[in-house]
Amino acid sequence: MNEKAEELGISETTHFTNCVGIYNEDHHCTVYDMAMILKAAMDNELCRKVLSAHTYQTASTEQHPEGQLLSNWFLRRIEDKDTEQAVRAVGGKTGYVVQSGSCAASWGTDADGNCYICVTGDASSSWQAIYDHAALYKTCG
C-alpha cells in the first residue's frame, strides 16, 4: 500500500501500517490522499466493480454453506435518502476510527458523465457520513 501511495505521489502525507485501517499513530492519510486512492480504485476494473456493487454473494464456506449476502449500505442508503441528486453516487466506502470519526469516500457521476469524488471525515455516525455525501451530491453538478 505504501508503494502504491508513492506511485500516486502521496507518500509524503500518507503512510499505512495495516491494510484494514485499524488505528496506529504511524497510519495516516489526508482527505486529498484518500481521494487520490479512490481515483486509482476507480481506474481499476475489479475495484470499481466491487465498490459499485449493491450486493455481493460470497462463495460457500464450512461456516456458511450457502455463502453470505453482503450489502453495500452506502449505496443503498444514499439512494434511499434522496433520488433527486444532481450527481448520482456510483460507489463508496465508509470507515471509522475514534481519531477520525465516521468517514466516507465516494464517487458519483452527473448527467453529462462528469465524475465527482467526495471524501469526508469526522461525522457523528456512519449514517451521517452517508447523509453528508447525499447532501453534497444534491448541490453539485
BELBEL-V901266 format. One record per residue. RES is the residue in one small letter. PHI is phi in whole degrees, 0 to 359 (none if undefined). OMEGA is omega as a letter, one per 40 degrees, with the letter a starting at -180 (* if undefined). Layout:
res: (RES/RES)
phi: (PHI/PHI)
omega: (OMEGA/OMEGA)
This chain:
res: (m/n/e/k/a/e/e/l/g/i/s/e/t/t/h/f/t/n/c/v/g/i/y/n/e/d/h/h/c/t/v/y/d/m/a/m/i/l/k/a/a/m/d/n/e/l/c/r/k/v/l/s/a/h/t/y/q/t/a/s/t/e/q/h/p/e/g/q/l/l/s/n/w/f/l/r/r/i/e/d/k/d/t/e/q/a/v/r/a/v/g/g/k/t/g/y/v/v/q/s/g/s/c/a/a/s/w/g/t/d/a/d/g/n/c/y/i/c/v/t/g/d/a/s/s/s/w/q/a/i/y/d/h/a/a/l/y/k/t/c/g)
phi: (none/292/296/295/300/295/300/279/79/239/290/289/241/233/209/251/247/205/264/242/87/298/299/207/298/266/256/209/197/273/295/299/300/296/296/294/294/297/300/296/295/298/281/260/303/293/299/299/297/293/289/257/284/285/218/214/263/282/289/288/225/299/285/225/303/268/79/228/267/261/236/275/296/301/295/296/285/293/289/290/292/198/265/255/274/291/239/266/295/254/198/186/211/260/203/204/217/307/293/246/70/281/236/207/227/211/226/213/228/259/297/271/87/289/259/235/245/230/228/229/217/62/284/286/199/295/297/296/301/293/298/299/294/301/295/294/293/290/261/258/114)
omega: (i/i/i/i/i/i/a/i/a/a/i/a/a/i/a/i/i/a/a/i/i/a/i/a/i/i/a/a/i/i/i/i/i/i/i/i/i/i/i/i/i/a/i/a/a/i/i/i/a/a/a/i/i/i/i/i/i/i/i/i/i/a/a/a/i/a/i/i/i/a/i/a/i/a/a/a/a/i/i/a/a/a/a/a/i/i/i/i/a/a/i/a/i/i/i/i/a/a/a/a/i/a/i/i/a/i/a/i/i/a/i/i/i/a/i/i/a/i/i/i/i/i/a/i/i/i/a/i/i/i/i/i/i/a/i/i/i/a/a/i/*)
